[in-house]
Amino acid sequence: MNPSQPAGHLIVECLIEQGVELAFGVPGESFLAVLDGFHAYGERIRFIVNRQEGGAAFMAEAHGKLSNRPGVCFVTRGPGATNASIGVHNAFQDSTPMVLFVGDVGSDFRDREAFQEVDYASFFGPSTKGFAKRVERIDDADRIPEYVARAFATAMNGRPGPVVLVLPEDMLRSMTAARPLKRVEAVAAWSDPGALRTLRELLLKSERPLVIAGGGGWTPQSAQALQRFAENWKLPVANAFRFQDTFDNHHPQYAGDVGIAINPKLAERVRQSDLILAIGPRLGEMTTGGYTLLEAPKSKQTLVHIHASAEELNRVYQADLAINAGMASAARSLEVLSAPPELPWESWTAAAHADYLANLEPQPLVGLPAEAPRGAVDMVAVVQLLQKHLPAETAITNGAGNFASWVHRYFRYHGLAKGHKTQLAPTSGAMGYGVPAGIAASIATGRIAFTIAGDGDFLMNGQELATASQHGGKTIVVLLNNGMFGTIRMHQEREYPSKVSGTALQNPDFCALARAYGYAAERVTETGQFEAALLRALAADTGTLIEIPLDPEVITTRGTLSAITKSAKAQAASR
């Protein structure tokens, strides 16, 4: 007969059985028994103590992206869970496997609006519009293995996503002789052979095909299979919004990313295509240009949509061919799809790649002086230096804001086919993601992690630099400080030119703040200073923050703030 142990210890033992080596969170009195379990099993699993639950949830989500298994986060009830909800929402929109454990009020206090009590089923309500794929409460300690195994399976199967498990405080203190269930693996749907024959027929009828790849569930092996499929059929491949590492940006068939600030030539190519092969992405607002590049619900282009979730297929877009398959099985099916010796679109593919390369060439920003056509610090040159010095396996992370457009446009992400995930970025548009995501990548992989942040974005979760210092994380953070919420100011000038309201920021001394958290820090005010600063950061024993004061005029990679204001006023005058 198995010896009894506290249910909180069994939770940790179940995580170990699922292969979890890192869990992130903020401690709370409602799951003290689990914290005691982390102490008991400390040689087999680490609990990373965060400074705010939003940062903890972002770290767990980033870990899920990196590992393709659920990232794990523990928070306490009420405020802890609501703070963590931003990471759960991001995991949902990014299709990232994740399990959030919430310590809850005791069973004897339930449904009385006890201290910090929340109805988690309602709050995280599972649906295609909600936060979580599944929300469950464990009331019986003997059933902990069942619930944990189901949570991991649910998080990974179909469209990956977050699961919430609620843990009553008294249940966690109870004794149980239950034992963990064995490690669960994702169950992938396979492509239907008949559908693959139809896909081949559609390809053979096409003249201007285009692949859009992205979404969750990709592995190095499936990315390699996708690459072989593209090479066999000589197809141009674009990556979906913030999944820019799905297909190698250095590959001669890469066409660019379909997302915010899309290359206008690529946008036109999407419109001109007669066959879109969407492999993995859910075709959301950002990837479809607000549902205009592909018109909803029925696109002008023939649409083949391959997705891991049957519920996602034909939900927004009525596809000409819908294939329910996980990325591992879909890519393996596609790579053996025989191609004819001659294909009519080789010049189309070459032109798509040429358009991408041309978009890497910077242009002066109208309105800036001729001697500094892109500002005192040339961000294109900065990104080129990042490309030169950062190793190919570096994890590049960012939150949300116009600052991210510099790496999104000019950095050439190494593809997952080379063995590593190299982009961690929120398709949900969540500010504050980049700093904790970079720290999670550093702690979990030991690889170099580089984060680009804005001043507003950084202060959403900058406190997690303390987490990095405490737990051995080492990241390089480039902070672009323009003294405002830049993206909102840009939109403000377009809609209400010269009427500034609610977007100006008074900032702290970021370098002093970073040093207080245990990071090295320096300020770069000229382009020529950046390379030496970056090399010092790469050689440092600690993480480093490099602050770059950025002219507010340098608002996008294509135009200045004053140019946007001028255009908006001209349009208003012509009405």
matplotlib code that plots the C-alpha trace (Angstrom):
import matplotlib.pyplot as plt

x = [0.0, 1.3, 2.3, 0.2, 1.5, 0.0, -2.0, 0.3, 3.2, 1.3, 0.7, 4.5, 5.1, 2.6, 4.4, 7.7, 6.1, 5.0, 8.6, 8.2, 11.6, 10.6, 7.5, 6.9, 4.7, 4.2, 3.6, 0.3, -1.0, -3.7, -1.1, 1.5, 1.2, 2.4, 5.3, 6.2, 6.1, 8.6, 10.8, 10.5, 11.3, 13.7, 16.4, 14.0, 12.0, 12.6, 10.1, 11.0, 9.7, 8.4, 7.6, 4.1, 1.7, 1.5, 5.3, 5.0, 2.3, 4.2, 7.3, 5.2, 3.7, 7.2, 8.4, 5.5, 6.4, 10.0, 9.3, 6.1, 4.8, 2.7, 4.4, 3.4, 2.4, 1.2, -0.7, -3.0, -6.7, -8.4, -5.8, -3.2, -5.4, -6.6, -3.1, -2.1, -5.0, -3.0, -0.6, -3.5, -5.1, -1.8, -1.4, -5.0, -4.4, -0.9, -2.0, 0.6, 0.2, 0.1, -1.4, -2.2, -2.7, -4.7, -4.7, -8.3, -10.4, -11.2, -14.2, -16.0, -15.9, -16.8, -19.7, -19.9, -17.8, -15.0, -11.8, -10.5, -13.0, -13.6, -15.7, -12.9, -15.2, -16.9, -13.8, -11.6, -14.7, -13.7, -14.9, -13.4, -13.7, -12.4, -9.2, -8.8, -9.5, -10.7, -11.2, -11.5, -11.5, -10.0, -12.0, -10.8, -7.1, -7.2, -8.2, -5.2, -3.4, -6.4, -6.9, -3.3, -2.9, -6.1, -4.9, -1.6, -3.4, -6.0, -3.3, -1.4, -4.1, -5.8, -5.1, -2.7, -3.7, -4.1, -5.9, -6.8, -6.8, -8.3, -6.8, -8.9, -6.6, -8.1, -7.8, -4.1, -3.5, -5.4, -3.5, -3.6, -2.0, -2.7, 0.2, 1.0, -0.2, 2.4, 3.5, 1.0, 1.9, -0.1, -2.4, -2.1, -4.8, -3.5, -4.1, -6.8, -5.3, -8.2, -7.7, -4.0, -4.9, -7.2, -4.5, -2.1, -4.7, -5.2, -1.5, -1.2, -4.0, -2.4, -0.2, 0.5, 0.5, 1.6, 2.2, 1.4, 2.9, 2.6, 0.5, 1.3, 2.6, 5.6, 8.8, 12.2, 11.2, 7.9, 9.6, 12.2, 9.4, 7.7, 10.9, 11.3, 7.7, 8.3, 11.5, 9.9, 7.2, 9.3, 6.7, 7.1, 6.6, 5.5, 5.2, 2.1, 2.1, 4.7, 5.5, 8.4, 10.7, 8.3, 10.2, 13.8, 14.1, 17.5, 15.9, 15.8, 12.0, 11.1, 8.6, 8.4, 5.9, 2.2, 1.3, 1.3, 3.3, 3.4, 5.7, 3.3, 4.6, 3.9, 0.4, -0.2, 1.2, -1.3, -4.1, -2.8, -2.3, -4.7, -4.0, -3.3, -2.0, -2.4, -0.5, -1.0, -2.2, -5.8, -6.0, -6.7, -7.1, -3.3, -2.4, -5.2, -4.8, -8.1, -9.8, -9.0, -6.0, -8.2, -11.8, -14.1, -16.0, -15.1, -11.7, -11.3, -8.2, -8.6, -7.9, -6.5, -6.5, -4.6, -5.1, -4.8, -8.3, -11.4, -13.4, -11.1, -11.6, -14.4, -15.1, -14.1, -13.1, -14.9, -12.0, -12.1, -10.2, -10.0, -7.6, -7.7, -4.1, -1.4, 1.7, 3.9, 1.6, 0.6, 4.2, 5.2, 2.3, 3.1, 6.8, 6.0, 3.5, 5.1, 5.7, 6.1, 9.6, 8.5, 6.4, 5.1, 5.6, 9.4, 9.7, 6.8, 8.7, 12.0, 10.2, 8.6, 12.0, 13.4, 10.6, 11.6, 15.2, 14.3, 12.3, 15.4, 16.9, 16.3, 15.0, 15.4, 12.5, 10.9, 11.1, 14.5, 17.7, 19.8, 22.8, 20.8, 18.0, 17.0, 17.7, 20.7, 20.6, 20.0, 17.8, 18.5, 22.2, 21.4, 19.4, 22.2, 24.7, 22.3, 22.3, 26.0, 26.8, 23.9, 24.3, 21.9, 20.2, 19.5, 15.9, 14.6, 11.7, 9.5, 6.3, 3.9, 4.6, 6.0, 9.5, 9.1, 8.8, 12.5, 13.3, 10.1, 11.1, 14.9, 16.0, 16.2, 15.0, 16.6, 14.0, 12.9, 14.2, 17.7, 16.8, 15.7, 12.7, 14.1, 11.1, 9.0, 6.4, 2.7, 0.2, -2.3, -0.5, 0.2, 2.6, 5.1, 5.7, 9.3, 11.2, 9.8, 9.8, 13.5, 14.2, 12.3, 14.2, 17.5, 16.7, 15.1, 17.6, 20.8, 20.8, 21.4, 18.1, 17.7, 14.8, 13.7, 11.4, 9.8, 9.8, 6.1, 6.4, 9.4, 7.7, 4.8, 7.1, 10.6, 10.5, 11.2, 14.8, 15.0, 13.7, 16.5, 19.2, 17.8, 17.5, 20.5, 18.8, 20.9, 19.3, 20.2, 17.5, 17.6, 15.1, 14.0, 12.9, 10.8, 8.9, 5.5, 3.2, 4.4, 1.9, -1.1, 0.4, 0.8, -2.9, -3.8, -2.1, -3.9, -7.3, -6.9, -3.8, -2.0, -4.3, -2.0, -3.8, -2.9, 0.2, 3.1, 5.3, 7.7, 10.2, 12.7, 16.4, 16.2, 19.9, 19.8, 16.7, 18.3, 21.4, 19.2, 17.8, 21.3, 21.8, 24.6, 23.3, 24.5, 23.0, 23.7, 23.0, 24.8, 24.9, 28.6, 28.4, 26.1, 28.4, 30.8, 27.9, 26.5, 29.8, 30.2, 26.7, 27.5, 30.6, 29.1, 28.4, 25.1, 22.2, 22.5, 20.1, 21.1, 18.9, 18.6, 16.9, 14.9, 13.6, 9.8, 9.7, 11.2, 7.8, 7.8, 10.3, 8.7, 7.7, 7.9, 5.3, 5.1, 4.5, 1.6, 0.2, 0.6, -1.2, -4.1, -4.6, -4.5, -7.2, -9.3, -9.1, -10.1, -13.3]
y = [0.0, 3.4, 5.7, 8.8, 12.3, 15.8, 16.5, 19.5, 17.2, 15.0, 18.0, 18.5, 14.8, 14.8, 17.7, 15.9, 12.9, 15.2, 16.2, 19.7, 21.0, 24.7, 26.2, 30.0, 31.9, 34.2, 32.5, 32.6, 31.2, 29.3, 26.9, 26.6, 22.8, 22.9, 25.2, 22.6, 20.1, 22.1, 22.1, 18.3, 17.7, 20.6, 18.5, 17.5, 20.7, 24.4, 27.0, 30.4, 33.1, 36.1, 39.6, 39.9, 37.2, 38.8, 38.3, 34.8, 33.9, 35.4, 33.4, 30.2, 31.0, 31.6, 28.3, 26.6, 28.1, 27.0, 23.4, 22.6, 21.3, 23.2, 26.0, 25.9, 28.8, 28.9, 31.9, 32.5, 33.2, 36.4, 39.1, 36.5, 34.8, 38.1, 39.4, 36.2, 36.3, 38.4, 35.5, 33.1, 35.3, 35.5, 31.7, 31.4, 33.8, 32.4, 28.8, 28.0, 25.0, 26.2, 25.2, 27.8, 26.4, 28.7, 28.2, 28.8, 29.4, 26.3, 24.2, 25.1, 28.8, 28.4, 30.4, 32.9, 35.5, 34.6, 36.6, 36.9, 34.4, 34.4, 32.1, 30.9, 29.0, 32.2, 34.4, 32.1, 30.8, 28.2, 29.0, 30.2, 33.7, 33.0, 32.7, 29.0, 25.8, 24.2, 25.3, 22.6, 22.5, 19.6, 18.8, 15.2, 14.8, 11.2, 12.5, 14.9, 12.6, 12.4, 16.2, 17.0, 14.5, 15.7, 19.3, 18.5, 16.5, 19.3, 22.0, 20.1, 18.4, 20.1, 23.8, 24.1, 26.5, 27.2, 25.2, 26.4, 24.1, 25.4, 24.0, 24.5, 25.2, 22.4, 19.8, 20.6, 19.9, 16.5, 13.2, 10.9, 7.6, 8.3, 8.1, 10.2, 9.0, 8.5, 11.3, 12.3, 13.1, 15.2, 13.2, 14.6, 14.4, 13.1, 14.6, 12.7, 11.1, 12.2, 15.8, 15.6, 14.4, 17.4, 19.7, 18.4, 19.0, 22.5, 23.1, 21.8, 24.2, 27.2, 29.9, 32.1, 30.0, 31.3, 29.5, 31.3, 29.3, 29.9, 29.1, 26.8, 23.2, 23.5, 21.5, 21.6, 18.3, 19.6, 22.9, 20.9, 18.9, 22.2, 23.4, 20.2, 20.6, 24.2, 23.2, 20.3, 22.5, 25.7, 27.6, 31.1, 31.0, 33.8, 33.6, 34.7, 37.6, 37.1, 33.5, 34.8, 31.9, 29.2, 29.3, 30.4, 34.1, 33.3, 30.7, 31.8, 31.1, 33.2, 36.0, 37.9, 38.2, 38.8, 41.0, 44.6, 46.9, 44.3, 45.0, 46.6, 44.4, 41.3, 42.5, 43.0, 39.5, 38.0, 39.7, 38.5, 34.9, 32.4, 29.8, 30.4, 27.5, 28.5, 25.9, 26.3, 29.9, 30.6, 33.6, 36.2, 40.0, 40.8, 38.0, 39.0, 42.8, 43.3, 40.6, 42.5, 40.6, 37.6, 38.7, 37.0, 34.8, 33.7, 34.8, 35.6, 33.4, 29.6, 28.8, 25.7, 25.9, 23.3, 23.6, 21.4, 22.3, 21.2, 23.9, 26.6, 25.3, 27.2, 29.3, 32.6, 31.6, 29.1, 27.2, 25.6, 22.7, 22.4, 19.8, 19.0, 18.0, 18.8, 20.5, 17.4, 15.2, 17.8, 18.7, 15.1, 14.5, 17.5, 16.7, 13.4, 15.0, 14.4, 17.5, 17.5, 18.3, 21.7, 24.3, 27.5, 29.8, 29.7, 33.3, 34.2, 32.6, 34.4, 37.7, 37.2, 36.7, 39.7, 41.8, 40.6, 41.5, 44.9, 45.6, 45.1, 48.1, 51.2, 54.5, 58.0, 59.1, 62.1, 65.1, 64.2, 66.2, 64.9, 64.3, 62.0, 60.6, 58.0, 59.9, 60.3, 56.5, 54.7, 51.8, 50.0, 50.0, 48.8, 45.8, 45.0, 44.9, 42.5, 40.3, 40.4, 39.6, 37.6, 33.8, 32.1, 30.3, 33.6, 34.0, 37.3, 38.6, 41.7, 43.0, 45.2, 48.6, 50.3, 49.7, 46.0, 47.0, 47.5, 43.9, 42.6, 44.3, 44.2, 41.2, 37.9, 35.3, 31.9, 29.3, 26.6, 24.1, 25.0, 23.4, 26.3, 28.6, 32.1, 34.4, 35.0, 37.7, 38.2, 37.9, 39.1, 42.5, 42.3, 45.0, 43.8, 40.4, 40.8, 41.2, 38.1, 36.0, 36.7, 35.8, 32.5, 31.7, 32.4, 30.3, 27.4, 27.1, 28.7, 30.4, 34.1, 36.0, 39.4, 41.7, 44.9, 47.0, 50.5, 52.7, 52.1, 48.4, 47.9, 49.4, 46.9, 44.1, 45.6, 44.3, 40.8, 41.8, 41.0, 37.5, 37.1, 38.2, 35.9, 32.8, 33.1, 34.6, 36.7, 38.8, 41.7, 44.4, 47.2, 49.8, 52.5, 55.5, 58.1, 59.4, 58.2, 55.3, 55.5, 53.3, 55.0, 58.4, 57.4, 56.4, 59.5, 61.7, 59.9, 60.3, 63.5, 65.3, 67.6, 66.8, 65.0, 63.3, 60.5, 59.3, 61.3, 59.6, 60.9, 58.2, 57.1, 56.8, 53.4, 52.6, 53.3, 51.2, 48.3, 48.5, 48.4, 45.1, 43.6, 44.3, 46.2, 49.3, 52.0, 54.6, 54.9, 58.2, 57.8, 54.9, 54.5, 53.7, 50.7, 47.9, 48.3, 48.3, 45.2, 43.4, 44.3, 43.0, 39.7, 39.3, 40.3, 37.9, 39.5, 40.7, 44.2, 47.0, 49.3, 52.4, 54.3, 57.7, 57.7, 60.9, 60.8, 61.6, 58.2, 56.5, 53.8, 52.2, 54.1, 57.5, 60.2, 61.3, 64.8, 63.2, 61.3, 64.5, 66.4, 63.7, 63.5, 67.3, 67.3, 64.6, 66.4, 69.6, 67.9, 66.4]
z = [0.0, -0.9, 2.0, 2.5, 1.8, 1.8, -1.4, -2.0, -2.3, -4.7, -7.0, -7.2, -7.7, -10.6, -12.2, -12.0, -13.7, -16.5, -17.0, -15.4, -14.2, -13.7, -12.3, -12.0, -9.5, -6.6, -3.2, -1.4, 1.9, 0.0, -1.5, 1.3, 1.1, -2.5, -1.6, 1.0, -1.8, -3.9, -0.8, -0.5, -4.1, -4.6, -6.2, -9.1, -9.7, -9.3, -8.2, -9.7, -7.4, -9.3, -8.2, -9.8, -11.1, -14.5, -14.9, -13.6, -16.1, -19.0, -18.0, -17.9, -21.3, -22.8, -21.3, -22.9, -26.3, -25.8, -24.6, -26.5, -23.2, -20.7, -18.9, -15.2, -13.0, -9.4, -8.0, -5.0, -5.2, -6.2, -6.9, -7.7, -10.3, -11.8, -12.1, -13.9, -16.3, -18.8, -19.3, -19.6, -22.3, -24.1, -24.0, -25.5, -28.4, -29.0, -28.9, -26.2, -23.8, -20.2, -16.8, -14.2, -10.7, -8.4, -4.6, -3.5, -0.4, 1.7, 0.7, 4.0, 2.9, -0.7, -2.3, 0.6, -1.2, 1.3, 1.4, -2.2, -3.5, -7.3, -9.5, -11.7, -14.1, -14.9, -14.9, -17.1, -18.8, -21.4, -24.9, -28.2, -26.8, -23.3, -21.4, -20.9, -22.7, -19.5, -15.9, -13.2, -9.4, -7.5, -4.4, -3.9, -3.2, -4.5, -7.9, -8.2, -10.7, -12.9, -13.0, -13.6, -16.4, -18.0, -17.7, -19.5, -22.2, -22.8, -22.9, -25.6, -27.7, -30.6, -30.6, -27.7, -25.0, -21.2, -18.6, -15.1, -12.1, -8.8, -5.6, -2.4, 0.6, 2.8, 0.0, -0.4, 3.3, 3.3, 3.1, 0.1, -1.0, -4.7, -7.1, -10.2, -13.6, -16.3, -18.6, -21.2, -24.8, -27.3, -29.6, -33.1, -35.7, -39.1, -42.5, -44.4, -47.5, -49.7, -48.6, -49.5, -53.0, -53.3, -52.0, -54.7, -57.4, -56.2, -56.3, -59.8, -60.9, -59.2, -60.8, -57.7, -54.5, -51.2, -47.8, -44.6, -41.7, -38.0, -34.9, -32.0, -32.0, -34.2, -33.4, -35.1, -36.9, -38.2, -39.3, -41.2, -42.9, -43.8, -45.3, -47.4, -48.6, -49.7, -51.4, -53.2, -54.6, -54.8, -52.8, -51.3, -47.5, -45.3, -41.5, -39.6, -37.1, -34.5, -35.6, -37.6, -36.7, -38.1, -41.5, -41.7, -42.7, -44.4, -46.7, -50.4, -50.5, -47.5, -48.4, -45.1, -42.3, -42.6, -39.7, -38.4, -40.7, -43.4, -46.3, -48.8, -51.6, -49.6, -48.8, -52.5, -53.2, -50.7, -52.6, -56.0, -54.9, -56.3, -53.6, -49.9, -47.9, -44.3, -42.3, -38.6, -38.0, -37.0, -39.5, -36.9, -37.4, -37.4, -39.9, -42.3, -42.2, -40.4, -42.5, -45.7, -47.2, -47.0, -47.0, -44.5, -44.5, -48.0, -49.5, -53.1, -53.1, -52.9, -49.3, -47.8, -44.0, -42.0, -38.3, -35.2, -33.9, -35.7, -33.9, -35.6, -39.1, -40.9, -37.8, -39.4, -42.9, -45.1, -46.5, -49.9, -48.2, -44.4, -43.0, -39.3, -38.4, -35.8, -37.2, -36.7, -38.7, -41.3, -42.1, -42.4, -44.8, -46.9, -47.3, -49.1, -51.4, -54.8, -57.0, -60.8, -62.2, -63.6, -61.8, -63.3, -60.3, -59.7, -60.8, -58.5, -55.5, -56.5, -56.7, -53.3, -51.7, -53.6, -52.2, -48.7, -49.2, -50.6, -47.5, -45.4, -47.1, -44.9, -46.1, -44.6, -42.4, -43.9, -41.6, -40.0, -40.9, -43.9, -41.7, -39.4, -41.6, -39.1, -35.9, -33.6, -32.9, -36.2, -35.2, -38.5, -37.7, -34.2, -35.5, -38.0, -35.1, -33.3, -36.3, -36.5, -32.9, -31.4, -31.9, -34.2, -31.3, -29.3, -28.1, -29.3, -27.1, -27.1, -25.6, -27.5, -29.0, -32.1, -30.7, -31.7, -35.4, -35.7, -35.0, -36.7, -40.0, -40.0, -37.9, -39.8, -37.4, -37.6, -38.2, -35.9, -38.5, -37.2, -33.9, -31.6, -31.2, -31.6, -31.3, -28.2, -28.8, -27.9, -30.7, -28.1, -28.1, -24.4, -23.1, -20.5, -22.1, -23.4, -20.1, -18.3, -21.5, -22.0, -18.4, -18.7, -21.9, -20.1, -17.0, -19.0, -21.8, -20.8, -24.2, -24.7, -24.5, -26.0, -25.2, -27.0, -24.9, -24.9, -21.9, -21.3, -22.0, -19.7, -16.7, -17.0, -15.7, -15.2, -11.6, -13.0, -13.4, -9.7, -10.5, -13.1, -10.6, -7.9, -10.1, -12.4, -15.5, -17.7, -20.4, -22.6, -22.6, -25.1, -23.8, -26.3, -24.3, -26.2, -23.2, -24.3, -25.1, -28.7, -30.5, -28.9, -29.6, -33.3, -33.5, -31.6, -34.1, -37.0, -35.4, -33.3, -34.7, -32.3, -29.4, -27.0, -24.1, -21.8, -23.8, -22.3, -19.8, -17.0, -16.6, -13.9, -14.4, -16.1, -15.7, -12.0, -11.7, -13.5, -11.4, -8.3, -9.5, -10.0, -13.8, -15.4, -17.3, -19.6, -21.9, -25.6, -27.2, -30.6, -33.1, -32.8, -29.1, -29.5, -30.7, -27.8, -25.4, -26.9, -26.8, -23.1, -22.4, -24.1, -22.0, -18.7, -15.9, -15.2, -17.3, -18.9, -19.7, -22.6, -22.6, -25.9, -25.8, -29.0, -30.7, -30.5, -34.2, -34.9, -34.4, -37.1, -39.5, -42.4, -41.2, -38.5, -36.0, -37.6, -41.0, -39.6, -38.0, -41.2, -43.3, -40.8, -40.8, -44.6, -44.8, -42.2, -44.3, -47.5, -46.0]

ax = plt.figure().add_subplot(projection="3d")
ax.plot(x, y, z, "-o")
ax.set_aspect("equal")
plt.show()
